[in-house]
Amino acid sequence: MTQLVWKKSAVTALMGMAAVVMILPFVWMVSSSLKLAGDIFNYPIEWIPGTWDFANYAEVWSKGHRFDLYYWNTIKITASTVAGSLLTSAMAGFAFAKLNFKGRDTLFLLYLATIIIPGQVLLVPRFILFDYMGIINTHLAVIMPGIFTVFGTFLMRQFFTSIPNELLEAAKVDGAGFFRMFWQICLPLTKPALITLLILTFTSHWNEYEGPLIYLRDQSLYTLTLGLTTFVGEYSTDYPRLLAASTCALLPLIVLVAVFQRFFVEGLANTGLKG
């Protein structure tokens, strides 16, 4: 028993040290965002600023940097993508898990196989298609590719598979159709999976850089990832304000994970992805 306790303590200590190492860059970023430009690269590192400069944050949110516009654009794109992704993934996952139709499993395997295609390979075909559709330099070009996600469909299918078929048979006896079984019976039971997908999709598209870089041209349409580049000049970088802006950009992700962490872990465990 004592040996088991020591092993658990050693693993806990090791994981604790790894967590500290992982969080140190974030702590340095927050600390440096409150420093004067000349103090950021002092050696040894000053984890607590000698002079606290909150003006960096005030400057970031001033009208000159348009950071509030970039923030709104990112919220708009991410919210639209997450909503679309949750809807399409849930409906497709339910169809592949609970509806019996010819070629269902083969179609699912073919759809799942497309996950091996790197996203960069699709940039040029998508650009040509979106240019033909006339949506280049609009937020729609960034939103559309994220609405349909193979991983989201797989995640939801795994969760729907765990729901007993007897529950749907009883609903069918009561006269419920497929849509009612999906919307009123199955979907409320998939809250952990939906929240897991929400967090993963939100994180992915909040931090997306390639899509906005390729499809957006006007600075008024920029997202946060592109907006951060405005603090980097040709010959110099405004590090204090860049780090302050980066800290502000990360806050929604931290809040989201902190609020939904319990459902996130439960969703991964129930879908068999925890390992």
N, C-alpha and C positions, 0 to 999 in steps of 0.2 A: 504493500500500500504506500509505504514511504517512497519507494522508488518511482511509483507512478506519479506521486505528487511532485517529485523533483523534476521528472520529465515534463510535466505540464507547466511547471514554473519556468523551466529553461525555454520551452517553446514560447510561452507568453513574453518572457524577457526579450527573446530574439525578435518576435513580432513587434514588440514595443520599440526596440531600437530601429527596426526597419521603418516603422511608422514615423519616427522622429526624423530619420534621413529623408523620407519622402516629403515631409511637410516643411523642411528647412527652406527650400527655394521660395515657397509661398510666404513664409515669415519674412525672408529677406526682401521680397517684393513689396510687402506691406510696409516694412520698416523704411525701405529706400524711397517709397512714395511720399514719405513725410520728411525727407531730408532736403538740404540744399544741394544744388547740382555738384558742387565741389566736394561734398562729403560722401557721395554714394560709393566711390571706389577706394575709400580709405582702407589701409591695411595696418593692423588686423581689422576685421569687419566690426563695425559698430552696430550691434543689433538694436540698441536703443539710441535713437537720434540724439545727437548733442543739442541740435537746434530743431525744434518741431516747426515744420513749414506746411500749414494746412492750405496755404494759397495755391498749392499744386492742384488740389481738388477743385477749388473755386475757378481756377483758370481752365481746367478741363471742361467744366460745365458752362463756361462763358459762351456767348453767341459766336465768338470768333472761331471756335473749333467745331461747332455744330454737333457736339457729342450727343446732345439730346435727340437730334434727328436720327443719328445712327442707331441710337438705342431703340427708338420707336420703330425704325425699319426692321431691326432684328427681331423685336417682339412680334411684329406683324407677320414676318416670314415664318418664324419658328412656330407661332401659335397656329397658323394656317396649315403648315406642314404636319405638325403633331396631330391636329384634329383629323386631317385627311388620312394620315397613316393609321391612326387608331380605328377609324371606320372601315377602311378597306382591308386592313389586316384581320380585324375581328370577323368581318363577313366572309373573307376567303378562308380563314382558319376554321370557321364553323362549317363551311361547305365541304372542305377537305376532310374534316373529322366526322361529321354526322350525316352528310347526305350521300346516298349510294347512287352513283351514276357510272356509266360505262367509261372505263379508262381513267377513273379518278386517281388511283395510285400512280399510274404511269405519268399522268399529267403533273401530279405533285412532284414526282422525282425530277421531271424535266424542268419544272419551274424552280425547284430547289438547286438544280445544277447550275443555274445562271448566277448563283452567288459567287462562283469562282472567277467570274469575269471582273477584272479590275475596273473601278469606276473611271479611271483615267482613259481607258480604251473607248468609253462611250462619250467623252467630251466632244469630240469632233462631229460624230453623227448627230448628237443632240443639238449642237450649235447650228448645223445645217438645217435640221428639222425646225428648230425654233425660229431661225431666220426666215424660213419659208412660211411659218405661221405668223410672223410679224410680232413676236413677243420678246425679241432680243431687247435688252435695256429696259426690261420691266421685271417687277418682282415675281410675276407668274412663271418666268423662266427658271427661277431659283426654287420656287415652291413645287412645281409639277414633278420633277424627278424624285422628290422625297416622299410623295404621297403613297407611292406603291413600293413596298419594301418586302423583299424575300424573307429576310430574317424575322420581320414582324409577323408575317403569315405563318412561318414555322413555329414561332413562339406561341402564337394563339392556338394553332392546331394542336400543339402538345398539351395545352391546358384544356381545350375542349374535349380531347380524347379521354381525359381523366373523369369527365362528367358521365355518370351512369346512363346507359341507353334507356333503362327502365323509366327514368324521369321523363324522357321525351315520349316514350310510349304511352305513359299515363296522360300526358298533355294531349297527345294525338287522340286518345279515346274521348277526351273532353271536348274535342272539336277544334283544337288549336292548329293553326297552319304553321308552315316552316318559319315564316317571318316572326310570328308571335312567340314560337318556341325560342327563336334566337334572341329576340329583343326583351321579352319579359321573364324568361326562365334561365337561359344559359348566360346571357351577358352579365346580369347582376352577380353571378357566381365567379366571374373572371376578373374581379376587381384587382387582385394582386398582380395578375398577368398584364392587365391594362396599365397599371401604375408602373410596372417594370418597363414596359414598352414606352410609356410616356417619358420616363427618365432617360432611357437610352436614346430615344429619338430627339428629345429636347436637347440633350448634351451634344449630340452629333451635329444638329443643325444650328444650334447657338454658336458653335465654334467653327462652322463651315467657312472655308476660305476659297477653295477652288471654284465652286459654283458662282458666287458673287464676283470673283475676279474675272471669270470668263464672260459672264452674261451681262454684267452691269457696267455702264460707261459713265453715266452722269453721277457726279459726286453727291447729289441730293438723294440718290437711291442707295448709297453705300450702307453696308451693315457694319457692326462693331469691328469685325476682323479687318475689314478694309479701312475703317475709320482710324484704327490704331496706327496704320502706316502713315497717316498724315503727320504724326509726330516724328517721323524719320525723314530727315532731309538728305540732300545729295552729299553733303560734306559733314554733317553733324546730326546727332540724335538728341532730342529733348528727353533725357532719361527720367527726370522726376515726374513730368506730366505723362509720359508714356506708361510708367509704372502705376501712377495714380489711375489712369484710364483703364489699365489692365485689371487693377483691383476692383474697380466699379463693374467691369464687364463680368467678373467671376462671381459676384455676389448672388445673382439669381440661381446659379448652379449650386452654390453652397446651401442656400436656403431650401431649394427643391430636394436635394438629397437628404438634408437633415430632417425635413418634414416627412418624407415618404420612405425613409430608410427601412423601416420595419416591413412595409409592403413589398419593397424591392427584394429583400432577402427571401421573403415568403414566396414571391413569384418565381424567383430563380430555382428555389428548392422544389416547388410543385411542378415545374416544367421539365425537370431533369437536367437543367443546364448548370447546376451548382456542382463543382467538382474540384 
